[in-house]
Every structure is written in structure tokens, then in C-alpha cells.
């Protein structure tokens, strides 16, 4: 009996641990993806499971040093979760394209990482225990050209504290980017720790531009003499070199707006080839700029023909620094809504820029994206590719062919029948209103004007317009669901009741804006335009035992 109780307790404990084990994650990253031979790069590994990293596969291509680890705590899903962060310095044994192999951490494995190792640069000249280097990627830039500015602090003594300051230049804006990178480098047989800090410089006017030298003040561990007669510490200081740039003016033949870059490319990301009338199709445009900041490049837009509509999502921006230069990647998604079947062209913008390396004007273009648009479900296309209804014109404008009826019927005869049916409907509506008025008079006084009405109830176009004007996206969703009878529980159910077309596409854009970070203003505009004339419901399926005979029997 005791064994059964213990077994059940252990089974419950294991079942309780299953969610934790299932969600154990491990990830690895390098602080740099490009180093010189003789330098170190830091490998970071983070895990929320157990176990230590197995560094054995690294020994073939790297020398390991400076192992470190620390435990982090955070609250996740209402409970406290611990994470372990491991770090190790890797020194490549050879130049070339190396791979940091996958490492086992407990029951998980990290993803392999790529590392580019270049030949050792010209050795710097050692200048005592601490010194500063400074370099720019463009000594003669154009005005408003983004320039990469890198500071490196070298120290051979162990630092206890320190402060690295860089005075701002006159006639240019200076912005620090990224976090400090720390690694080791051998100079003249002496081992130095290097702290690398990066900036982006934007010259505001042409002419000579002076970049003042950086200044370091700190304290480090002293030598044996200091340990005996002092407190074991000594002051350290260093001054960096000043740099003068020759800023060139904007060329007379430069395109406007002025965009000085080292490179610019543009492409469609996994472009679609087909679409359907009334259904939104997503296209993505990517722009990569070498030597630009996000403020210098406007968010891209696209155009479509054939009466289609485009709804743009917020642009995604990725700014990095590579080889001392800023790198910019813009990614923007567009929802394209075709209006008719056939071929639809999606046209990307043409971006004019100035090649600072070649000193020439360039243009970034991408071929138009062509979509083969199919008709909406339930429609067919004529010989010209235009979607038409099931009823088609006859031999002349005065005759209409009716499917299932032998012979032809003149249009005026059908108009007469339609007029008679309309008269009967009007008569029935008038009799119904008269009965309601009689019942209201018998029950008592009517509701005062302005106290309420159809427009004040949920499920009316006025309620939807009020939600679009003053409510949030949740109010718009509730107003749309209330249009159905009975009200739809959510937008997914409502979309299935709506005919395929612009109204379904507008509902999809609203869902994306609410939960996927889409364009809220574009979603409101799409809903307002699509539901301006009211919802278009799917026709109910015809019952098998219809009480009325068909109008035109077979």
C-alpha cells in the first residue's frame, strides 16, 4: 500500500514537472560575428533548464579562457523562473570562416553560430598600462553622410573603476550606438583587455571638422611596491588622439532628397504570384542600406493598378553597425486587395541615392510584382476576363434570357412583374405599421422623441459609425458582430456569414490591427468603406421542402 502511494506521488511530481521540462529553452550568441586573428570573442549561453554547457567541441578551433556564469530570476506566467547565463572567451586558432558548433546544455542543444576571422591587423603600438585608439570609417565624408566612429580603450592592469568620456564635436551630431564590446588582444607580447565603443557621426556642414580626443580616468590594481606602501590601487589616465575630417559639400548633380550611402538594395520577400478578388494578399518589401540611419530613409510605399487597394503595416527597422559603419534594414508588409480578376501590378518606389565611394548618382529599383487574380467564389469570367453574374444579356438590350425558361422575355415584362411585387410588399408594410400604431395607442403613450430608437440600439449602421469615430478597435468589433441576427459571438463567426469580398478582407485587417500589430487607421478605413451600404450576408441554403413552388419551374 505504501509503495502504491509513493508511486502515485512520484508520478504526480513528474507530471507537474513536464510543463517546465517542455518549455526549457537554450540559446547562444556571440558578442561579435567578425574578429581579427589574435583577438577573443565572447560566447554567451542562456538556459532556463538545468545542466552545464559541454565546451569540448570548441577545442578544435578555439582556445578557451575567462569562464563565467551567473543566475538570473524573473517572473513568468505568475511564477518565479530562474535562468543561467554562461560566458566564455574564445580565441580562434586560424583565420577564415569558422563555425561555433552546437553545444549540449543539459538535455538541449544550442544552434551553431558563424564567425568570420580575418588576418591580424597591423599591430598597435603599446603605450603603457592604458591607452586609447580612435578611428573613423570615412576621413573625407560628404555633408550629412553617416560616419562610423570607433573608440578602443586598452588596459593591461586590472581596473577597479573608470570613466571614458568623449567631448561632442562642433558642427556635427554624435550618437552612441550599441553596447560596449570587450575582448583581449596581444600587442608586443603583452596581453591587453580592449573595450570598444562605437558612435555614429553626422556632419552638418562642409569644411574641416575637428573631433576632440577622448579622455579616460580610472583606478587600477598597482604593483608590489604599491601594495606594500599604499592601498594597492593607483590612478590611471589616458588621452585619445584628435581627428580632423574634411567634409565635402553636396554635389550639384546629386538627386533630391539627398541620400549619401555606400550601398542600397531593394527586393520583394517571398513574393506571391496569385490572388483572389475580395481576399487580401500580403506582399513584403525589404530595403538594405549600407551607411544610413533610420532617420535618413523614409518608410517605403507601393502602388497597385486595376482599382486595387493597399493597406500598409508599420515598418520594421533593424539598425546595426558592421565594420564601423551603420547598416539599416527596413521591412514593410502590405495587404493588397484586388478589385477585379485578371493581372494586378504591384509597383515599388524608385529610390535615388548618392554613391559616396564612386561619387555618382544611383537608383534602387525592383521589378514590378505581377499577381494573377482569380474571380471571387460564385462568379465566372467572360472572354475578356471580367467577372459576370450567372444571368447574361440576350441578343438585344430589350430581351433577357432566363435560365430554365424556354423562349425569351422582354425586359418591360419583367419590370412590370417587379413593380407589382414591390407594390404588394409596400401594402403589407403599411398594414403592419397601422397595426403597430393601433397596438401602441392601446398600450399607452409612445416613447418621447430622442429617448431612443433604432439608431440608438446595438446592431445598427449608426452604432457602427459611432464606434468607428469615437470607440476603440474592440468597440468596432462588437458593433460589427451586433449587425448579425442573432449577434455573432466573434469576428471569425461573423466573417463566415459574410459574402467573400471586401467585407471579409476588412474584418481580417481589423483582426490583424487588434492582435497582430497591424495598421489601426487602415483597418478603420477599410471597415468604414466596406460596410458603408450594410453587410452582405451569405444566401441561406435552400430547404428541401420549400413551402412555395419555384417561380420558374423546370
Buried (B, 14 or more C-beta within 10 A) or exposed (E): EEEEEEEEEEEEEEEEEEEEEEEBEBEBBBBBEEBBBBBBBBBBBBBBBEBEBEBEBBEEBBEBEBEEEEEEEEEEEEEEEEBBEBBBBBBBEEBEEBEBBBBBBBEBBBEEBEBEBEEEEEEBEBEEBBBBBBEBBBEEBBBBBBBBBBBBBBBBBEBEEBEBEBEEBEBBEBBEBEEEBBBBBBBEEEEBBBBBBBBBBBBEEBEEBEBBBBBBEBBBEBEEEBEEEEEBBBEBEBEBEEBEBEBBEBBEEBBEEBBBBBBBEBBBEEBBEEBBBBBBBEBBBBBBBBBBBBEBBEEBBBEBEBEBBBBBBEBBBEBEBEEBBBBBBBBBBBBBBBBBBBEBEBBBBEBBBBBBEEEEEBEBEBEBBEBEBBBBEEBEBEEEEEBEEEEEEBEEEEEBEBEEEEEEBEBEEEEEEEEEEEEEEEEEEEEEEEEEEEEEEEEEEEEEEEEEEEEEEEBBBEBBBBBBEEBEBEBBBBBBBBBBEEBBEEBEEBBEBBBBBBBBBBBBBBBBBBEEEBBBEBBBBBBBEBBEEEBBEEEEEEEEEEEEEEEEEE
